[in-house]
Amino acid sequence: MRWRRNETDLRATNSGYVRVFVNLGRRLYDLQQLDLRLEKTAEMLSRVEHQLNHNEALEKAKSDLEAIQRDQAALQERQQAAEHAVDDLHAKLRPIQQKLFAGSVSNPKELGAMQQQANQIKGHVRVEEDKVLDMMGQAEALQNAAAAKAADVDSIEREWAEKSHELQAAQAELMAALDSDRMMKDEILAQIDPAHLQLYEKLRQKKQGHAVAKIEQGRCQGCKITIPVSELSQARAGELVQCGSCSRVLCVP
Ligand SMILES: [Zn+2]
């Protein structure tokens, strides 16, 4: 498929402007390579930015530490409740024991009942004290776990400080590369006929970014079909020729 005869451009030289031959296929190929590079750079930038905004290891360590701290707070509440229960039981036991030791109760039946009540309370005290002891053990284990996790958070944060510097440097570099490629693209676009650009964009969408194919050993590198001699010579002459098989614009390297 042919488009138009050779285009020429004015190019500045030492002796003034001269008309230079423009190879349409190659110009679109240059645009395609730039577009592919722009896409790749934008993708790398988005990966770097994702990494900058999501430090999963740090987030996990912090949330683990918070979970341990919540467990510690809940345990502390239960331990205080058990300790209060022990205090209350002692407060109940004290007057009974005072009476018993004072020997002021002489009625054996009353004495027996008081003794039984005191024993019952002592039994409850033991149960509550066992609970407190058990919870003290749990508190110690949680304390150790919290200290270990806090150390993890610290070490991940130190590593992250270094890593995020590297990522920020990479981000700046990629952003600068994007800016310069976008400027270069604007320059190329200004030199391309709008109809050719429209064709390029249409093919680019259809061919996953590869609108232009090089001709190598007489074959279209997009679909590997042999290009007829007449079209080959048109492409060599710089005309815009599309592959009869895959429709890509052909470029002579
Ligand atoms: Zn082809």
py3Dmol code that shows the C-alpha trace and the ligand (Angstrom):
import py3Dmol

protein = """\
ATOM      1  CA  MET A   1       0.000   0.000   0.000  1.00  0.00           C
ATOM      2  CA  ARG A   2       1.510   3.354  -1.054  1.00  0.00           C
ATOM      3  CA  TRP A   3       0.893   6.676   0.495  1.00  0.00           C
ATOM      4  CA  ARG A   4       2.712   9.564  -1.065  1.00  0.00           C
ATOM      5  CA  ARG A   5       5.940  10.457  -2.803  1.00  0.00           C
ATOM      6  CA  ASN A   6       9.062  11.257  -0.854  1.00  0.00           C
ATOM      7  CA  GLU A   7       8.863  14.110   1.581  1.00  0.00           C
ATOM      8  CA  THR A   8      11.677  16.513   2.119  1.00  0.00           C
ATOM      9  CA  ASP A   9      12.658  18.601   5.092  1.00  0.00           C
ATOM     10  CA  LEU A  10      14.692  21.744   5.422  1.00  0.00           C
ATOM     11  CA  ARG A  11      17.829  21.134   7.383  1.00  0.00           C
ATOM     12  CA  ALA A  12      20.202  23.853   8.550  1.00  0.00           C
ATOM     13  CA  THR A  13      23.820  23.472   7.435  1.00  0.00           C
ATOM     14  CA  ASN A  14      26.884  25.766   7.493  1.00  0.00           C
ATOM     15  CA  SER A  15      26.062  27.022   4.013  1.00  0.00           C
ATOM     16  CA  GLY A  16      22.367  27.629   4.712  1.00  0.00           C
ATOM     17  CA  TYR A  17      19.257  25.443   4.499  1.00  0.00           C
ATOM     18  CA  VAL A  18      19.208  22.410   2.244  1.00  0.00           C
ATOM     19  CA  ARG A  19      16.345  20.112   1.392  1.00  0.00           C
ATOM     20  CA  VAL A  20      16.976  16.667   2.810  1.00  0.00           C
ATOM     21  CA  PHE A  21      15.280  13.430   1.955  1.00  0.00           C
ATOM     22  CA  VAL A  22      12.926  12.067   4.619  1.00  0.00           C
ATOM     23  CA  ASN A  23      12.402   8.353   5.000  1.00  0.00           C
ATOM     24  CA  LEU A  24       8.798   8.116   6.189  1.00  0.00           C
ATOM     25  CA  GLY A  25       9.031   4.549   7.442  1.00  0.00           C
ATOM     26  CA  ARG A  26      12.146   5.274   9.445  1.00  0.00           C
ATOM     27  CA  ARG A  27      10.666   8.410  10.960  1.00  0.00           C
ATOM     28  CA  LEU A  28       7.633   6.443  12.175  1.00  0.00           C
ATOM     29  CA  TYR A  29       9.962   3.689  13.362  1.00  0.00           C
ATOM     30  CA  ASP A  30      11.877   6.259  15.437  1.00  0.00           C
ATOM     31  CA  LEU A  31       8.575   7.441  16.889  1.00  0.00           C
ATOM     32  CA  GLN A  32       7.620   3.858  17.707  1.00  0.00           C
ATOM     33  CA  GLN A  33      10.935   3.177  19.490  1.00  0.00           C
ATOM     34  CA  LEU A  34      10.451   6.360  21.485  1.00  0.00           C
ATOM     35  CA  ASP A  35       6.865   5.399  22.358  1.00  0.00           C
ATOM     36  CA  LEU A  36       7.984   1.930  23.470  1.00  0.00           C
ATOM     37  CA  ARG A  37      10.729   3.467  25.611  1.00  0.00           C
ATOM     38  CA  LEU A  38       8.260   5.954  27.103  1.00  0.00           C
ATOM     39  CA  GLU A  39       5.900   3.119  28.024  1.00  0.00           C
ATOM     40  CA  LYS A  40       8.705   1.120  29.615  1.00  0.00           C
ATOM     41  CA  THR A  41       9.979   4.127  31.587  1.00  0.00           C
ATOM     42  CA  ALA A  42       6.455   4.983  32.784  1.00  0.00           C
ATOM     43  CA  GLU A  43       5.972   1.384  33.911  1.00  0.00           C
ATOM     44  CA  MET A  44       9.304   1.402  35.791  1.00  0.00           C
ATOM     45  CA  LEU A  45       8.359   4.706  37.398  1.00  0.00           C
ATOM     46  CA  SER A  46       5.023   3.350  38.563  1.00  0.00           C
ATOM     47  CA  ARG A  47       6.773   0.294  40.054  1.00  0.00           C
ATOM     48  CA  VAL A  48       9.268   2.523  41.892  1.00  0.00           C
ATOM     49  CA  GLU A  49       6.456   4.757  43.157  1.00  0.00           C
ATOM     50  CA  HIS A  50       4.465   1.741  44.303  1.00  0.00           C
ATOM     51  CA  GLN A  51       7.514   0.525  46.260  1.00  0.00           C
ATOM     52  CA  LEU A  52       7.969   3.994  47.756  1.00  0.00           C
ATOM     53  CA  ASN A  53       4.375   4.055  48.976  1.00  0.00           C
ATOM     54  CA  HIS A  54       4.097   0.450  50.128  1.00  0.00           C
ATOM     55  CA  ASN A  55       6.668  -0.993  52.489  1.00  0.00           C
ATOM     56  CA  GLU A  56       4.834  -4.244  53.196  1.00  0.00           C
ATOM     57  CA  ALA A  57       7.459  -5.653  55.582  1.00  0.00           C
ATOM     58  CA  LEU A  58       7.372  -2.501  57.699  1.00  0.00           C
ATOM     59  CA  GLU A  59       3.578  -2.293  57.665  1.00  0.00           C
ATOM     60  CA  LYS A  60       3.340  -5.944  58.742  1.00  0.00           C
ATOM     61  CA  ALA A  61       5.906  -5.572  61.551  1.00  0.00           C
ATOM     62  CA  LYS A  62       4.105  -2.466  62.840  1.00  0.00           C
ATOM     63  CA  SER A  63       0.703  -4.128  62.764  1.00  0.00           C
ATOM     64  CA  ASP A  64       2.123  -7.233  64.508  1.00  0.00           C
ATOM     65  CA  LEU A  65       3.572  -4.999  67.227  1.00  0.00           C
ATOM     66  CA  GLU A  66       0.218  -3.246  67.654  1.00  0.00           C
ATOM     67  CA  ALA A  67      -1.527  -6.620  67.994  1.00  0.00           C
ATOM     68  CA  ILE A  68       0.913  -7.648  70.748  1.00  0.00           C
ATOM     69  CA  GLN A  69       0.381  -4.304  72.500  1.00  0.00           C
ATOM     70  CA  ARG A  70      -3.389  -4.803  72.356  1.00  0.00           C
ATOM     71  CA  ASP A  71      -2.953  -8.273  73.904  1.00  0.00           C
ATOM     72  CA  GLN A  72      -0.757  -6.746  76.619  1.00  0.00           C
ATOM     73  CA  ALA A  73      -3.400  -4.129  77.472  1.00  0.00           C
ATOM     74  CA  ALA A  74      -6.180  -6.733  77.603  1.00  0.00           C
ATOM     75  CA  LEU A  75      -4.075  -9.037  79.787  1.00  0.00           C
ATOM     76  CA  GLN A  76      -3.200  -6.180  82.127  1.00  0.00           C
ATOM     77  CA  GLU A  77      -6.903  -5.463  82.615  1.00  0.00           C
ATOM     78  CA  ARG A  78      -7.622  -9.117  83.420  1.00  0.00           C
ATOM     79  CA  GLN A  79      -4.652  -9.268  85.791  1.00  0.00           C
ATOM     80  CA  GLN A  80      -5.809  -6.146  87.667  1.00  0.00           C
ATOM     81  CA  ALA A  81      -9.306  -7.613  87.991  1.00  0.00           C
ATOM     82  CA  ALA A  82      -7.875 -10.840  89.465  1.00  0.00           C
ATOM     83  CA  GLU A  83      -5.661  -8.843  91.864  1.00  0.00           C
ATOM     84  CA  HIS A  84      -8.693  -6.854  93.030  1.00  0.00           C
ATOM     85  CA  ALA A  85     -10.562 -10.117  93.539  1.00  0.00           C
ATOM     86  CA  VAL A  86      -7.684 -11.360  95.748  1.00  0.00           C
ATOM     87  CA  ASP A  87      -7.755  -8.104  97.746  1.00  0.00           C
ATOM     88  CA  ASP A  88     -11.537  -8.361  98.180  1.00  0.00           C
ATOM     89  CA  LEU A  89     -11.270 -11.959  99.386  1.00  0.00           C
ATOM     90  CA  HIS A  90      -8.522 -10.995 101.875  1.00  0.00           C
ATOM     91  CA  ALA A  91     -10.733  -8.175 103.115  1.00  0.00           C
ATOM     92  CA  LYS A  92     -13.541 -10.673 103.674  1.00  0.00           C
ATOM     93  CA  LEU A  93     -11.217 -13.180 105.335  1.00  0.00           C
ATOM     94  CA  ARG A  94      -9.491 -10.736 107.732  1.00  0.00           C
ATOM     95  CA  PRO A  95     -12.375 -10.118 110.215  1.00  0.00           C
ATOM     96  CA  ILE A  96     -13.214 -13.835 110.297  1.00  0.00           C
ATOM     97  CA  GLN A  97      -9.623 -14.748 111.091  1.00  0.00           C
ATOM     98  CA  GLN A  98      -9.394 -11.960 113.688  1.00  0.00           C
ATOM     99  CA  LYS A  99     -12.431 -13.376 115.440  1.00  0.00           C
ATOM    100  CA  LEU A 100     -11.049 -16.900 115.229  1.00  0.00           C
ATOM    101  CA  PHE A 101      -7.645 -15.906 116.644  1.00  0.00           C
ATOM    102  CA  ALA A 102      -9.124 -13.707 119.317  1.00  0.00           C
ATOM    103  CA  GLY A 103     -10.945 -16.735 120.687  1.00  0.00           C
ATOM    104  CA  SER A 104     -14.076 -14.660 121.248  1.00  0.00           C
ATOM    105  CA  VAL A 105     -16.328 -17.317 119.689  1.00  0.00           C
ATOM    106  CA  SER A 106     -16.837 -20.253 122.000  1.00  0.00           C
ATOM    107  CA  ASN A 107     -19.853 -21.929 120.423  1.00  0.00           C
ATOM    108  CA  PRO A 108     -18.363 -24.973 118.607  1.00  0.00           C
ATOM    109  CA  LYS A 109     -21.045 -24.906 115.925  1.00  0.00           C
ATOM    110  CA  GLU A 110     -20.470 -21.232 115.218  1.00  0.00           C
ATOM    111  CA  LEU A 111     -16.714 -21.806 115.362  1.00  0.00           C
ATOM    112  CA  GLY A 112     -16.967 -24.692 112.882  1.00  0.00           C
ATOM    113  CA  ALA A 113     -19.075 -22.613 110.491  1.00  0.00           C
ATOM    114  CA  MET A 114     -16.590 -19.725 110.671  1.00  0.00           C
ATOM    115  CA  GLN A 115     -13.682 -22.108 110.108  1.00  0.00           C
ATOM    116  CA  GLN A 116     -15.459 -23.531 107.067  1.00  0.00           C
ATOM    117  CA  GLN A 117     -16.157 -20.054 105.693  1.00  0.00           C
ATOM    118  CA  ALA A 118     -12.516 -19.078 106.184  1.00  0.00           C
ATOM    119  CA  ASN A 119     -11.353 -22.215 104.383  1.00  0.00           C
ATOM    120  CA  GLN A 120     -13.747 -21.545 101.533  1.00  0.00           C
ATOM    121  CA  ILE A 121     -12.450 -17.996 101.114  1.00  0.00           C
ATOM    122  CA  LYS A 122      -8.834 -19.252 101.296  1.00  0.00           C
ATOM    123  CA  GLY A 123      -9.690 -21.690  98.501  1.00  0.00           C
ATOM    124  CA  HIS A 124     -10.995 -18.841  96.366  1.00  0.00           C
ATOM    125  CA  VAL A 125      -7.904 -16.796  97.152  1.00  0.00           C
ATOM    126  CA  ARG A 126      -5.680 -19.637  95.900  1.00  0.00           C
ATOM    127  CA  VAL A 127      -7.667 -19.891  92.669  1.00  0.00           C
ATOM    128  CA  GLU A 128      -7.435 -16.130  92.050  1.00  0.00           C
ATOM    129  CA  GLU A 129      -3.737 -16.044  93.008  1.00  0.00           C
ATOM    130  CA  ASP A 130      -3.021 -18.891  90.592  1.00  0.00           C
ATOM    131  CA  LYS A 131      -4.743 -16.861  87.875  1.00  0.00           C
ATOM    132  CA  VAL A 132      -2.593 -13.832  88.699  1.00  0.00           C
ATOM    133  CA  LEU A 133       0.594 -15.936  88.602  1.00  0.00           C
ATOM    134  CA  ASP A 134      -0.405 -17.457  85.283  1.00  0.00           C
ATOM    135  CA  MET A 135      -1.127 -14.019  83.845  1.00  0.00           C
ATOM    136  CA  MET A 136       2.224 -12.699  85.115  1.00  0.00           C
ATOM    137  CA  GLY A 137       3.891 -15.462  83.093  1.00  0.00           C
ATOM    138  CA  GLN A 138       1.850 -14.529  80.031  1.00  0.00           C
ATOM    139  CA  ALA A 139       2.705 -10.848  80.547  1.00  0.00           C
ATOM    140  CA  GLU A 140       6.403 -11.669  80.573  1.00  0.00           C
ATOM    141  CA  ALA A 141       6.107 -13.665  77.351  1.00  0.00           C
ATOM    142  CA  LEU A 142       4.194 -10.802  75.709  1.00  0.00           C
ATOM    143  CA  GLN A 143       6.768  -8.302  76.957  1.00  0.00           C
ATOM    144  CA  ASN A 144       9.533 -10.332  75.285  1.00  0.00           C
ATOM    145  CA  ALA A 145       7.522 -10.676  72.081  1.00  0.00           C
ATOM    146  CA  ALA A 146       6.842  -6.911  72.018  1.00  0.00           C
ATOM    147  CA  ALA A 147      10.540  -6.107  72.541  1.00  0.00           C
ATOM    148  CA  ALA A 148      11.559  -8.475  69.718  1.00  0.00           C
ATOM    149  CA  LYS A 149       8.937  -7.023  67.374  1.00  0.00           C
ATOM    150  CA  ALA A 150       9.924  -3.434  68.240  1.00  0.00           C
ATOM    151  CA  ALA A 151      13.523  -4.350  67.360  1.00  0.00           C
ATOM    152  CA  ASP A 152      12.259  -5.734  64.032  1.00  0.00           C
ATOM    153  CA  VAL A 153      10.403  -2.484  63.320  1.00  0.00           C
ATOM    154  CA  ASP A 154      13.561  -0.491  64.121  1.00  0.00           C
ATOM    155  CA  SER A 155      15.756  -2.558  61.864  1.00  0.00           C
ATOM    156  CA  ILE A 156      13.265  -2.479  58.977  1.00  0.00           C
ATOM    157  CA  GLU A 157      12.963   1.283  59.396  1.00  0.00           C
ATOM    158  CA  ARG A 158      16.748   1.723  59.260  1.00  0.00           C
ATOM    159  CA  GLU A 159      16.954  -0.420  56.113  1.00  0.00           C
ATOM    160  CA  TRP A 160      14.028   1.478  54.651  1.00  0.00           C
ATOM    161  CA  ALA A 161      15.701   4.848  55.180  1.00  0.00           C
ATOM    162  CA  GLU A 162      18.516   3.691  52.918  1.00  0.00           C
ATOM    163  CA  LYS A 163      16.267   1.938  50.394  1.00  0.00           C
ATOM    164  CA  SER A 164      13.870   4.863  50.098  1.00  0.00           C
ATOM    165  CA  HIS A 165      16.793   7.167  49.270  1.00  0.00           C
ATOM    166  CA  GLU A 166      17.722   4.833  46.424  1.00  0.00           C
ATOM    167  CA  LEU A 167      14.113   4.669  45.265  1.00  0.00           C
ATOM    168  CA  GLN A 168      13.751   8.447  45.359  1.00  0.00           C
ATOM    169  CA  ALA A 169      16.904   8.793  43.279  1.00  0.00           C
ATOM    170  CA  ALA A 170      15.565   6.239  40.779  1.00  0.00           C
ATOM    171  CA  GLN A 171      12.227   8.072  40.711  1.00  0.00           C
ATOM    172  CA  ALA A 172      13.937  11.395  39.923  1.00  0.00           C
ATOM    173  CA  GLU A 173      16.035   9.775  37.206  1.00  0.00           C
ATOM    174  CA  LEU A 174      13.018   8.114  35.564  1.00  0.00           C
ATOM    175  CA  MET A 175      10.996  11.326  35.727  1.00  0.00           C
ATOM    176  CA  ALA A 176      13.831  13.221  34.033  1.00  0.00           C
ATOM    177  CA  ALA A 177      14.073  10.521  31.330  1.00  0.00           C
ATOM    178  CA  LEU A 178      10.315  10.760  30.752  1.00  0.00           C
ATOM    179  CA  ASP A 179      10.485  14.549  30.441  1.00  0.00           C
ATOM    180  CA  SER A 180      13.316  14.450  27.948  1.00  0.00           C
ATOM    181  CA  ASP A 181      11.692  11.679  25.874  1.00  0.00           C
ATOM    182  CA  ARG A 182       8.392  13.561  25.864  1.00  0.00           C
ATOM    183  CA  MET A 183      10.155  16.648  24.544  1.00  0.00           C
ATOM    184  CA  MET A 184      11.864  14.546  21.892  1.00  0.00           C
ATOM    185  CA  LYS A 185       8.501  13.042  20.970  1.00  0.00           C
ATOM    186  CA  ASP A 186       6.975  16.506  20.558  1.00  0.00           C
ATOM    187  CA  GLU A 187       9.784  17.347  18.148  1.00  0.00           C
ATOM    188  CA  ILE A 188       9.228  14.183  16.123  1.00  0.00           C
ATOM    189  CA  LEU A 189       5.444  14.647  16.109  1.00  0.00           C
ATOM    190  CA  ALA A 190       5.812  18.154  14.715  1.00  0.00           C
ATOM    191  CA  GLN A 191       7.603  16.652  11.698  1.00  0.00           C
ATOM    192  CA  ILE A 192       5.009  14.003  10.893  1.00  0.00           C
ATOM    193  CA  ASP A 193       2.088  14.413   8.539  1.00  0.00           C
ATOM    194  CA  PRO A 194      -1.188  14.165  10.562  1.00  0.00           C
ATOM    195  CA  ALA A 195      -2.538  11.463   8.195  1.00  0.00           C
ATOM    196  CA  HIS A 196       0.577   9.341   8.778  1.00  0.00           C
ATOM    197  CA  LEU A 197       0.302   9.885  12.489  1.00  0.00           C
ATOM    198  CA  GLN A 198      -3.322   8.779  12.466  1.00  0.00           C
ATOM    199  CA  LEU A 199      -2.351   5.613  10.602  1.00  0.00           C
ATOM    200  CA  TYR A 200       0.491   4.996  13.059  1.00  0.00           C
ATOM    201  CA  GLU A 201      -1.769   5.422  16.111  1.00  0.00           C
ATOM    202  CA  LYS A 202      -4.434   3.140  14.631  1.00  0.00           C
ATOM    203  CA  LEU A 203      -1.886   0.414  13.900  1.00  0.00           C
ATOM    204  CA  ARG A 204      -0.199   0.898  17.251  1.00  0.00           C
ATOM    205  CA  GLN A 205      -3.433   0.040  19.033  1.00  0.00           C
ATOM    206  CA  LYS A 206      -4.057  -2.985  16.852  1.00  0.00           C
ATOM    207  CA  LYS A 207      -0.486  -4.304  17.000  1.00  0.00           C
ATOM    208  CA  GLN A 208       0.309  -3.870  20.705  1.00  0.00           C
ATOM    209  CA  GLY A 209       2.553  -0.884  20.154  1.00  0.00           C
ATOM    210  CA  HIS A 210       4.341  -2.290  17.109  1.00  0.00           C
ATOM    211  CA  ALA A 211       2.917  -0.294  14.205  1.00  0.00           C
ATOM    212  CA  VAL A 212       6.147  -0.245  12.244  1.00  0.00           C
ATOM    213  CA  ALA A 213       8.180  -3.287  11.185  1.00  0.00           C
ATOM    214  CA  LYS A 214      11.699  -3.389   9.840  1.00  0.00           C
ATOM    215  CA  ILE A 215      12.411  -5.166   6.601  1.00  0.00           C
ATOM    216  CA  GLU A 216      15.217  -7.668   7.017  1.00  0.00           C
ATOM    217  CA  GLN A 217      16.403  -9.997   4.260  1.00  0.00           C
ATOM    218  CA  GLY A 218      13.422  -8.900   2.208  1.00  0.00           C
ATOM    219  CA  ARG A 219      10.909  -9.958   4.867  1.00  0.00           C
ATOM    220  CA  CYS A 220       8.577  -7.950   7.064  1.00  0.00           C
ATOM    221  CA  GLN A 221       9.816  -8.525  10.632  1.00  0.00           C
ATOM    222  CA  GLY A 222       6.254  -8.109  11.893  1.00  0.00           C
ATOM    223  CA  CYS A 223       4.806 -11.119  10.117  1.00  0.00           C
ATOM    224  CA  LYS A 224       7.864 -12.645   8.326  1.00  0.00           C
ATOM    225  CA  ILE A 225       6.236 -12.508   4.927  1.00  0.00           C
ATOM    226  CA  THR A 226       8.409 -11.674   1.894  1.00  0.00           C
ATOM    227  CA  ILE A 227       7.858  -8.140   0.632  1.00  0.00           C
ATOM    228  CA  PRO A 228       7.289  -7.826  -3.150  1.00  0.00           C
ATOM    229  CA  VAL A 229      10.250  -6.219  -4.943  1.00  0.00           C
ATOM    230  CA  SER A 230       8.276  -3.178  -6.071  1.00  0.00           C
ATOM    231  CA  GLU A 231       7.181  -2.347  -2.518  1.00  0.00           C
ATOM    232  CA  LEU A 232      10.663  -3.001  -1.259  1.00  0.00           C
ATOM    233  CA  SER A 233      12.078  -0.414  -3.611  1.00  0.00           C
ATOM    234  CA  GLN A 234       9.358   2.074  -2.653  1.00  0.00           C
ATOM    235  CA  ALA A 235      10.240   1.628   0.981  1.00  0.00           C
ATOM    236  CA  ARG A 236      13.931   2.017   0.136  1.00  0.00           C
ATOM    237  CA  ALA A 237      13.060   5.225  -1.688  1.00  0.00           C
ATOM    238  CA  GLY A 238      11.595   6.511   1.571  1.00  0.00           C
ATOM    239  CA  GLU A 239       7.914   6.207   0.696  1.00  0.00           C
ATOM    240  CA  LEU A 240       5.364   5.111   3.221  1.00  0.00           C
ATOM    241  CA  VAL A 241       4.627   1.474   2.424  1.00  0.00           C
ATOM    242  CA  GLN A 242       2.478  -0.894   4.470  1.00  0.00           C
ATOM    243  CA  CYS A 243       2.968  -4.637   4.595  1.00  0.00           C
ATOM    244  CA  GLY A 244       0.356  -6.332   2.420  1.00  0.00           C
ATOM    245  CA  SER A 245      -0.035  -9.047   5.026  1.00  0.00           C
ATOM    246  CA  CYS A 246       0.046  -7.472   8.498  1.00  0.00           C
ATOM    247  CA  SER A 247      -0.552  -3.835   7.455  1.00  0.00           C
ATOM    248  CA  ARG A 248       2.403  -2.566   9.479  1.00  0.00           C
ATOM    249  CA  VAL A 249       4.312   0.386   8.079  1.00  0.00           C
ATOM    250  CA  LEU A 250       7.557  -0.918   6.643  1.00  0.00           C
ATOM    251  CA  CYS A 251      10.931   0.516   7.528  1.00  0.00           C
ATOM    252  CA  VAL A 252      14.191  -0.143   5.719  1.00  0.00           C
ATOM    253  CA  PRO A 253      16.942  -0.327   8.325  1.00  0.00           C
TER     254      PRO A 253
END
"""
ligand_1 = """\
1
ZN
Zn 4.022 -7.833 7.793
"""
view = py3Dmol.view(width=600, height=400)
view.addModel(protein, "pdb")
view.setStyle({"model": 0}, {"cartoon": {"style": "trace"}})
view.addModel(ligand_1, "xyz")
view.setStyle({"model": 1}, {"stick": {}})
view.zoomTo()
view.show()
